[in-house]
Amino acid sequence: MEHVIEIEGIGAVKLSHFPYLPPTPDDEAFLRYEHLRPKPTGEVLLLHGHIHSQWLMRQYRKRPPMLNVGVDMHGMKPISEDEIARFFAIAGESVEG
């Protein structure tokens, strides 16, 4: 299940429990729940959880950046829209391919 919201200063942001499916999954764990993974539909950022503390930000080629908003990555607290905007602003410098 996914939902798209507008965040001021960012634009259309998709919310999903799962991150995007990697284009070339090297880890069998990333193949799990393939039918539940979101697909890019014009959003500029994906906010997701599910992966716990595996990574904070990631971007696959030709897909919007993803930000792990799980509380285990953020001091066991939800993050604010301002924090999301800050991460989005530095996404090009911090994401992994």
TORPA-236705 format. One record per atom (N, C-alpha, C, O): atom name; z, x, y; residue number from 1; residue in three letters. Coordinates in pm, 1 decimal. Atoms other than C-alpha are relative to their C-alpha. Last residue first. Layout:
REM residues N
['CA',[Z,X,Y],NUM,'Ala'] ...
//
This chain:
REM residues 97
['N',[125.7,56.5,48.1],97,'Gly'] ['CA',[-616.4,2370.5,384.1],97,'Gly'] ['C',[-4.8,-19.5,-146.4],97,'Gly'] ['O',[-105.6,-66.5,-199.2],97,'Gly'] ['N',[59.6,-82.4,104.4],96,'Glu'] ['CA',[-266.0,2416.9,519.6],96,'Glu'] ['C',[-128.0,-67.2,-46.0],96,'Glu'] ['O',[-137.7,-189.8,-43.5],96,'Glu'] ['N',[36.7,61.0,127.1],95,'Val'] ['CA',[-155.7,2264.9,847.8],95,'Val'] ['C',[-60.4,100.9,-95.3],95,'Val'] ['O',[-114.1,203.7,-54.0],95,'Val'] ['N',[-100.4,-3.1,105.3],94,'Ser'] ['CA',[35.5,2449.3,1117.5],94,'Ser'] ['C',[-45.3,-51.2,-135.4],94,'Ser'] ['O',[21.1,-24.0,-235.4],94,'Ser'] ['N',[-57.7,-132.2,20.5],93,'Glu'] ['CA',[-195.4,2553.4,1400.6],93,'Glu'] ['C',[82.8,7.9,-127.4],93,'Glu'] ['O',[104.0,117.0,-180.4],93,'Glu'] ['N',[105.7,-97.9,22.2],92,'Gly'] ['CA',[-425.1,2251.2,1400.7],92,'Gly'] ['C',[52.0,139.5,-27.6],92,'Gly'] ['O',[-16.0,219.4,-92.0],92,'Gly'] ['N',[56.2,11.4,134.9],91,'Ala'] ['CA',[-127.3,2020.1,1357.1],91,'Ala'] ['C',[-106.4,105.2,-28.0],91,'Ala'] ['O',[-109.2,161.1,-137.6],91,'Ala'] ['N',[11.7,-135.0,55.9],90,'Ile'] ['CA',[48.2,2146.4,1671.1],90,'Ile'] ['C',[-66.8,0.2,-137.2],90,'Ile'] ['O',[-70.8,103.4,-204.3],90,'Ile'] ['N',[54.3,-91.8,-100.9],89,'Ala'] ['CA',[-6.1,1830.7,1877.3],89,'Ala'] ['C',[-18.9,140.6,-55.6],89,'Ala'] ['O',[-109.5,212.3,-13.2],89,'Ala'] ['N',[143.3,24.5,-9.9],88,'Phe'] ['CA',[44.8,1610.6,1569.4],88,'Phe'] ['C',[-64.9,98.2,97.1],88,'Phe'] ['O',[-175.6,146.0,72.4],88,'Phe'] ['N',[63.4,-55.0,119.8],87,'Phe'] ['CA',[384.6,1767.0,1504.8],87,'Phe'] ['C',[-151.7,-16.2,6.5],87,'Phe'] ['O',[-226.2,74.2,-31.4],87,'Phe'] ['N',[-11.0,-146.3,-8.7],86,'Arg'] ['CA',[487.7,1698.6,1864.6],86,'Arg'] ['C',[-66.2,65.6,-121.0],86,'Arg'] ['O',[-140.6,162.5,-106.0],86,'Arg'] ['N',[98.8,-45.9,-98.3],85,'Ala'] ['CA',[354.9,1340.9,1848.3],85,'Ala'] ['C',[2.9,152.0,12.5],85,'Ala'] ['O',[-102.0,214.9,26.3],85,'Ala'] ['N',[131.3,13.7,64.5],84,'Ile'] ['CA',[554.1,1280.7,1528.2],84,'Ile'] ['C',[-108.5,51.2,94.0],84,'Ile'] ['O',[-198.6,123.4,51.4],84,'Ile'] ['N',[11.0,-111.2,94.9],83,'Glu'] ['CA',[865.2,1416.7,1699.2],83,'Glu'] ['C',[-134.3,-3.7,-71.8],83,'Glu'] ['O',[-195.5,100.6,-95.0],83,'Glu'] ['N',[15.2,-123.4,-78.1],82,'Asp'] ['CA',[811.5,1180.5,1993.3],82,'Asp'] ['C',[-14.1,121.3,-91.5],82,'Asp'] ['O',[-95.1,210.1,-65.1],82,'Asp'] ['N',[140.2,-7.9,-41.5],81,'Glu'] ['CA',[754.3,889.6,1752.4],81,'Glu'] ['C',[-24.5,126.9,80.7],81,'Glu'] ['O',[-130.8,187.9,68.9],81,'Glu'] ['N',[41.8,90.9,-107.2],80,'Ser'] ['CA',[1097.0,964.1,1607.2],80,'Ser'] ['C',[-150.1,12.1,26.2],80,'Ser'] ['O',[-215.9,104.2,-22.3],80,'Ser'] ['N',[45.7,-68.6,-120.8],79,'Ile'] ['CA',[1189.2,1121.0,1273.5],79,'Ile'] ['C',[-54.5,-102.0,99.5],79,'Ile'] ['O',[-98.9,-210.3,61.4],79,'Ile'] ['N',[137.9,34.7,-36.4],78,'Pro'] ['CA',[1405.7,952.1,1012.0],78,'Pro'] ['C',[-41.1,76.2,125.8],78,'Pro'] ['O',[43.5,112.4,207.6],78,'Pro'] ['N',[9.4,102.0,-105.0],77,'Lys'] ['CA',[1715.9,1146.9,915.2],77,'Lys'] ['C',[-146.5,-36.2,20.8],77,'Lys'] ['O',[-234.7,47.3,1.1],77,'Lys'] ['N',[-46.6,128.0,54.7],76,'Met'] ['CA',[1809.1,1348.6,603.9],76,'Met'] ['C',[5.0,-110.8,105.4],76,'Met'] ['O',[85.8,-203.2,96.4],76,'Met'] ['N',[-144.9,5.9,-13.4],75,'Gly'] ['CA',[1765.5,1673.4,798.5],75,'Gly'] ['C',[61.0,-131.2,-44.5],75,'Gly'] ['O',[164.8,-172.6,7.0],75,'Gly'] ['N',[-40.7,13.7,-140.0],74,'His'] ['CA',[1393.2,1618.7,840.9],74,'His'] ['C',[150.7,-21.1,13.6],74,'His'] ['O',[195.5,-110.0,86.0],74,'His'] ['N',[64.7,-105.3,-79.1],73,'Met'] ['CA',[1216.1,1725.0,521.1],73,'Met'] ['C',[51.5,3.5,143.5],73,'Met'] ['O',[14.8,92.2,220.5],73,'Met'] ['N',[-42.8,-128.3,54.8],72,'Asp'] ['CA',[1450.6,1527.9,293.2],72,'Asp'] ['C',[-67.1,118.0,70.3],72,'Asp'] ['O',[-24.9,232.3,52.8],72,'Asp'] ['N',[-123.1,-46.9,-64.2],71,'Val'] ['CA',[1398.2,1231.1,525.3],71,'Val'] ['C',[46.9,134.3,-54.3],71,'Val'] ['O',[117.3,207.3,15.6],71,'Val'] ['N',[-115.8,22.4,86.0],70,'Gly'] ['CA',[1038.1,1193.0,411.4],70,'Gly'] ['C',[125.4,60.6,61.9],70,'Gly'] ['O',[120.3,169.1,119.8],70,'Gly'] ['N',[-111.0,52.8,-79.5],69,'Val'] ['CA',[800.1,1203.0,707.8],69,'Val'] ['C',[120.8,-35.8,-86.6],69,'Val'] ['O',[211.2,-106.1,-41.4],69,'Val'] ['N',[-100.8,50.2,92.3],68,'Asn'] ['CA',[545.1,1430.8,540.0],68,'Asn'] ['C',[120.2,-44.9,82.8],68,'Asn'] ['O',[190.2,38.1,140.9],68,'Asn'] ['N',[-135.7,-42.1,-32.2],67,'Leu'] ['CA',[271.8,1468.5,799.6],67,'Leu'] ['C',[95.1,-68.1,-96.8],67,'Leu'] ['O',[98.1,-190.7,-107.1],67,'Leu'] ['N',[-105.5,80.3,61.2],66,'Met'] ['CA',[-93.0,1454.5,698.7],66,'Met'] ['C',[134.4,58.8,40.2],66,'Met'] ['O',[151.1,180.6,45.1],66,'Met'] ['N',[-121.8,-69.1,42.3],65,'Pro'] ['CA',[-386.6,1582.6,902.1],65,'Pro'] ['C',[101.4,-99.2,-56.1],65,'Pro'] ['O',[100.8,-217.6,-22.3],65,'Pro'] ['N',[-101.6,-14.2,-104.7],64,'Pro'] ['CA',[-702.6,1372.0,903.9],64,'Pro'] ['C',[120.5,79.7,-50.5],64,'Pro'] ['O',[145.6,84.6,-170.9],64,'Pro'] ['N',[-98.6,108.4,4.9],63,'Arg'] ['CA',[-964.8,1445.5,640.2],63,'Arg'] ['C',[100.9,20.6,111.9],63,'Arg'] ['O',[124.1,133.6,154.8],63,'Arg'] ['N',[62.3,128.8,-33.1],62,'Lys'] ['CA',[-1288.0,1647.1,651.2],62,'Lys'] ['C',[94.4,-119.1,-16.3],62,'Lys'] ['O',[50.0,-231.9,-37.7],62,'Lys'] ['N',[127.1,-0.5,-71.8],61,'Arg'] ['CA',[-1127.0,1949.9,485.3],61,'Arg'] ['C',[-56.5,-141.7,12.3],61,'Arg'] ['O',[-61.1,-217.8,-84.4],61,'Arg'] ['N',[112.1,-33.9,86.1],60,'Tyr'] ['CA',[-774.1,1883.0,366.4],60,'Tyr'] ['C',[-127.9,-11.9,81.3],60,'Tyr'] ['O',[-135.8,-92.2,174.3],60,'Tyr'] ['N',[126.5,65.5,-33.4],59,'Gln'] ['CA',[-487.2,1892.1,610.8],59,'Gln'] ['C',[-107.1,50.9,-94.1],59,'Gln'] ['O',[-127.8,171.4,-108.1],59,'Gln'] ['N',[115.9,-50.3,74.0],58,'Arg'] ['CA',[-124.8,1962.8,533.7],58,'Arg'] ['C',[-123.3,-73.2,50.3],58,'Arg'] ['O',[-115.9,-188.1,93.8],58,'Arg'] ['N',[130.0,42.7,-52.5],57,'Met'] ['CA',[209.5,1925.0,701.2],57,'Met'] ['C',[-110.2,60.8,-85.0],57,'Met'] ['O',[-96.7,170.0,-140.2],57,'Met'] ['N',[-21.1,81.4,-119.5],56,'Leu'] ['CA',[569.0,1936.6,576.9],56,'Leu'] ['C',[-131.3,-56.3,52.5],56,'Leu'] ['O',[-143.3,-176.8,75.2],56,'Leu'] ['N',[60.9,-52.3,-122.0],55,'Trp'] ['CA',[533.2,2062.9,221.0],55,'Trp'] ['C',[20.6,-97.8,113.9],55,'Trp'] ['O',[41.1,-217.3,92.5],55,'Trp'] ['N',[105.9,-93.1,41.0],54,'Gln'] ['CA',[692.5,2023.8,-123.7],54,'Gln'] ['C',[-69.8,63.4,119.3],54,'Gln'] ['O',[-97.7,183.3,117.0],54,'Gln'] ['N',[4.3,-117.4,-88.1],53,'Ser'] ['CA',[1014.2,1876.6,19.9],53,'Ser'] ['C',[-109.0,99.3,-39.5],53,'Ser'] ['O',[-95.3,218.5,-12.0],53,'Ser'] ['N',[-131.1,-58.5,-30.1],52,'His'] ['CA',[996.8,1520.0,-110.2],52,'His'] ['C',[-17.9,123.8,87.1],52,'His'] ['O',[-69.4,112.0,198.3],52,'His'] ['N',[1.2,-136.3,53.1],51,'Ile'] ['CA',[637.2,1453.7,-220.9],51,'Ile'] ['C',[131.6,74.3,23.0],51,'Ile'] ['O',[143.4,191.8,-11.9],51,'Ile'] ['N',[24.7,-19.1,142.4],50,'His'] ['CA',[656.6,1074.9,-194.2],50,'His'] ['C',[18.6,142.6,-49.9],50,'His'] ['O',[68.0,161.2,-161.2],50,'His'] ['N',[-118.2,-54.4,66.0],49,'Gly'] ['CA',[646.0,1048.9,186.5],49,'Gly'] ['C',[-40.3,45.2,-138.6],49,'Gly'] ['O',[-140.4,115.1,-154.4],49,'Gly'] ['N',[-26.1,33.0,140.2],48,'His'] ['CA',[356.9,972.2,416.9],48,'His'] ['C',[132.8,58.0,-44.9],48,'His'] ['O',[197.8,133.0,27.9],48,'His'] ['N',[-143.1,-21.6,20.2],47,'Leu'] ['CA',[232.2,967.3,774.6],47,'Leu'] ['C',[32.4,-46.6,-141.0],47,'Leu'] ['O',[-2.5,-158.2,-179.4],47,'Leu'] ['N',[-63.4,74.1,109.0],46,'Leu'] ['CA',[-145.2,1006.2,794.1],46,'Leu'] ['C',[146.8,39.3,-5.6],46,'Leu'] ['O',[180.1,157.5,-15.4],46,'Leu'] ['N',[-116.2,-62.8,62.1],45,'Leu'] ['CA',[-307.9,1110.1,1122.0],45,'Leu'] ['C',[49.4,-90.2,-112.0],45,'Leu'] ['O',[42.4,-212.7,-101.4],45,'Leu'] ['N',[-4.4,-139.7,-44.0],44,'Val'] ['CA',[-628.5,1040.2,1317.6],44,'Val'] ['C',[114.9,77.1,-64.5],44,'Val'] ['O',[122.2,199.3,-51.7],44,'Val'] ['N',[-126.0,-38.5,-63.2],43,'Glu'] ['CA',[-716.6,713.9,1141.9],43,'Glu'] ['C',[-4.7,148.1,40.0],43,'Glu'] ['O',[-86.3,224.7,-11.1],43,'Glu'] ['N',[12.7,-12.6,-144.2],42,'Gly'] ['CA',[-1081.8,631.4,1076.6],42,'Gly'] ['C',[128.5,35.4,72.5],42,'Gly'] ['O',[126.6,55.1,194.0],42,'Gly'] ['N',[78.4,112.7,-52.1],41,'Thr'] ['CA',[-1064.1,494.6,722.7],41,'Thr'] ['C',[-8.8,4.2,151.8],41,'Thr'] ['O',[-19.1,-100.2,216.2],41,'Thr'] ['N',[19.5,-0.8,-145.2],40,'Pro'] ['CA',[-936.6,791.2,521.5],40,'Pro'] ['C',[-91.2,-114.0,44.2],40,'Pro'] ['O',[-196.5,-137.7,-15.0],40,'Pro'] ['N',[129.3,-61.2,-30.9],39,'Lys'] ['CA',[-845.0,687.8,166.8],39,'Lys'] ['C',[-16.6,-2.7,151.8],39,'Lys'] ['O',[21.1,-100.7,216.0],39,'Lys'] ['N',[81.5,54.7,-109.2],38,'Pro'] ['CA',[-487.8,619.0,65.5],38,'Pro'] ['C',[-132.6,74.6,12.1],38,'Pro'] ['O',[-146.0,189.2,-30.7],38,'Pro'] ['N',[14.6,-92.8,-112.5],37,'Arg'] ['CA',[-358.3,714.4,-279.8],37,'Arg'] ['C',[-85.7,-62.4,109.8],37,'Arg'] ['O',[-184.8,-129.4,80.6],37,'Arg'] ['N',[-87.1,41.7,-110.0],36,'Leu'] ['CA',[-255.2,425.0,-505.8],36,'Leu'] ['C',[-13.3,88.5,123.9],36,'Leu'] ['O',[44.8,58.1,228.0],36,'Leu'] ['N',[43.1,131.5,-48.8],35,'His'] ['CA',[-542.3,455.6,-756.5],35,'His'] ['C',[85.7,-51.1,116.1],35,'His'] ['O',[47.4,-147.0,183.0],35,'His'] ['N',[125.5,-12.7,-74.6],34,'Glu'] ['CA',[-474.6,828.3,-793.7],34,'Glu'] ['C',[-43.4,-133.1,61.3],34,'Glu'] ['O',[-93.3,-136.5,173.7],34,'Glu'] ['N',[6.8,111.3,-95.5],33,'Tyr'] ['CA',[-115.9,760.7,-896.5],33,'Tyr'] ['C',[-126.4,3.3,85.6],33,'Tyr'] ['O',[-126.0,-40.2,200.7],33,'Tyr'] ['N',[-75.2,121.5,29.1],32,'Arg'] ['CA',[-93.8,1098.5,-1068.5],32,'Arg'] ['C',[-16.1,-101.6,112.8],32,'Arg'] ['O',[-28.9,-65.2,229.7],32,'Arg'] ['N',[92.0,99.2,54.6],31,'Leu'] ['CA',[-371.6,1349.1,-1008.6],31,'Leu'] ['C',[70.4,-132.0,-29.8],31,'Leu'] ['O',[5.4,-234.3,-51.4],31,'Leu'] ['N',[71.0,64.2,-109.9],30,'Phe'] ['CA',[-149.5,1551.9,-777.5],30,'Phe'] ['C',[-101.1,-102.3,-49.0],30,'Phe'] ['O',[-152.8,-180.5,30.9],30,'Phe'] ['N',[-89.5,97.1,-63.3],29,'Ala'] ['CA',[86.4,1622.3,-1066.9],29,'Ala'] ['C',[-70.0,-73.0,113.4],29,'Ala'] ['O',[-38.8,-188.8,141.1],29,'Ala'] ['N',[14.6,130.6,65.0],28,'Glu'] ['CA',[-203.8,1784.3,-1252.6],28,'Glu'] ['C',[88.6,-106.1,63.4],28,'Glu'] ['O',[55.7,-224.7,59.1],28,'Glu'] ['N',[-125.5,35.0,64.7],27,'Asp'] ['CA',[-200.2,2068.0,-1000.0],27,'Asp'] ['C',[-13.4,-140.0,-59.3],27,'Asp'] ['O',[-45.7,-234.9,12.2],27,'Asp'] ['N',[-29.6,-107.6,94.3],26,'Asp'] ['CA',[-525.3,2230.4,-896.8],26,'Asp'] ['C',[122.8,-32.6,-83.8],26,'Asp'] ['O',[145.9,28.5,-188.1],26,'Asp'] ['N',[-138.5,-15.9,44.8],25,'Pro'] ['CA',[-655.8,1917.4,-727.7],25,'Pro'] ['C',[14.6,110.2,-104.8],25,'Pro'] ['O',[-50.6,108.1,-209.2],25,'Pro'] ['N',[10.0,-77.1,124.3],24,'Thr'] ['CA',[-993.0,1973.5,-563.6],24,'Thr'] ['C',[141.3,25.4,-52.3],24,'Thr'] ['O',[196.8,133.3,-31.4],24,'Thr'] ['N',[140.3,0.1,41.2],23,'Pro'] ['CA',[-1037.3,1716.0,-286.1],23,'Pro'] ['C',[-23.3,76.7,-130.3],23,'Pro'] ['O',[-111.3,41.0,-208.6],23,'Pro'] ['N',[69.6,-124.0,-36.2],22,'Pro'] ['CA',[-661.5,1656.8,-272.1],22,'Pro'] ['C',[-144.4,-2.7,-48.1],22,'Pro'] ['O',[-173.6,-60.5,-152.8],22,'Pro'] ['N',[30.0,-75.2,121.3],21,'Leu'] ['CA',[-561.4,1289.4,-298.1],21,'Leu'] ['C',[-72.3,128.3,40.9],21,'Leu'] ['O',[-166.9,122.3,119.5],21,'Leu'] ['N',[136.5,7.9,51.3],20,'Tyr'] ['CA',[-428.8,1173.5,35.6],20,'Tyr'] ['C',[-10.3,79.4,-129.8],20,'Tyr'] ['O',[65.4,173.8,-152.4],20,'Tyr'] ['N',[98.8,-76.6,-76.4],19,'Pro'] ['CA',[-51.3,1156.7,69.8],19,'Pro'] ['C',[-139.9,-25.3,-56.0],19,'Pro'] ['O',[-156.2,-87.6,-160.9],19,'Pro'] ['N',[64.2,-116.3,61.1],18,'Phe'] ['CA',[147.6,870.5,-87.1],18,'Phe'] ['C',[-85.5,77.3,100.0],18,'Phe'] ['O',[-138.3,18.3,194.3],18,'Phe'] ['N',[-100.1,-71.2,79.1],17,'His'] ['CA',[397.3,622.1,60.2],17,'His'] ['C',[-57.4,132.3,-51.4],17,'His'] ['O',[13.7,232.5,-59.0],17,'His'] ['N',[14.7,17.5,144.1],16,'Ser'] ['CA',[142.0,530.4,321.3],16,'Ser'] ['C',[112.7,73.8,-70.7],16,'Ser'] ['O',[159.4,177.5,-23.6],16,'Ser'] ['N',[-128.3,-15.0,68.0],15,'Leu'] ['CA',[131.5,485.5,696.5],15,'Leu'] ['C',[-22.3,-27.2,-147.8],15,'Leu'] ['O',[-81.7,-128.4,-184.9],15,'Leu'] ['N',[-16.8,72.2,126.7],14,'Lys'] ['CA',[-199.3,539.5,877.2],14,'Lys'] ['C',[136.7,32.7,-58.4],14,'Lys'] ['O',[181.3,147.4,-54.4],14,'Lys'] ['N',[-76.2,-78.4,97.0],13,'Val'] ['CA',[-196.3,641.7,1241.8],13,'Val'] ['C',[19.1,-85.1,-124.5],13,'Val'] ['O',[67.8,-197.8,-117.4],13,'Val'] ['N',[-20.9,72.0,125.9],12,'Ala'] ['CA',[-450.4,513.7,1493.9],12,'Ala'] ['C',[64.4,92.8,-102.6],12,'Ala'] ['O',[12.4,200.2,-132.7],12,'Ala'] ['N',[106.8,89.8,42.2],11,'Gly'] ['CA',[-406.6,686.6,1829.0],11,'Gly'] ['C',[36.8,-69.9,-129.0],11,'Gly'] ['O',[154.2,-95.4,-155.9],11,'Gly'] ['N',[58.2,-50.1,124.7],10,'Ile'] ['CA',[-198.3,990.3,1922.3],10,'Ile'] ['C',[-120.5,-83.9,-38.9],10,'Ile'] ['O',[-229.8,-30.6,-57.7],10,'Ile'] ['N',[26.1,-142.6,-10.6],9,'Gly'] ['CA',[-73.5,956.7,2280.5],9,'Gly'] ['C',[-61.1,60.7,-125.1],9,'Gly'] ['O',[-103.0,176.4,-123.8],9,'Gly'] ['N',[45.1,-43.4,-131.8],8,'Glu'] ['CA',[78.6,617.8,2214.0],8,'Glu'] ['C',[-13.9,151.8,4.4],8,'Glu'] ['O',[75.3,225.3,-37.9],8,'Glu'] ['N',[-108.5,-73.7,-64.5],7,'Ile'] ['CA',[111.9,550.9,1843.7],7,'Ile'] ['C',[-55.3,56.0,130.1],7,'Ile'] ['O',[-156.1,126.6,131.3],7,'Ile'] ['N',[40.2,-81.3,-115.0],6,'Glu'] ['CA',[-114.6,278.6,1706.3],6,'Glu'] ['C',[124.6,67.3,55.7],6,'Glu'] ['O',[224.9,1.1,82.4],6,'Glu'] ['N',[-64.9,33.9,-126.5],5,'Ile'] ['CA',[-37.2,148.2,1357.7],5,'Ile'] ['C',[-60.2,87.0,109.9],5,'Ile'] ['O',[-126.3,186.9,81.6],5,'Ile'] ['N',[41.9,-81.8,-113.3],4,'Val'] ['CA',[-228.7,140.4,1028.4],4,'Val'] ['C',[69.2,-51.9,125.4],4,'Val'] ['O',[70.9,-172.1,151.9],4,'Val'] ['N',[2.3,77.0,-123.5],3,'His'] ['CA',[-73.6,14.7,702.9],3,'His'] ['C',[-43.0,94.2,111.6],3,'His'] ['O',[-12.3,213.2,106.3],3,'His'] ['N',[9.2,-78.5,-122.2],2,'Glu'] ['CA',[-86.8,129.8,344.2],2,'Glu'] ['C',[-12.2,-93.3,119.3],2,'Glu'] ['O',[-45.7,-211.0,105.8],2,'Glu'] ['N',[0.0,84.4,-117.2],1,'Met'] ['CA',[0.0,0.0,0.0],1,'Met'] ['C',[0.0,89.2,124.0],1,'Met'] ['O',[69.9,190.5,128.9],1,'Met'] 
//
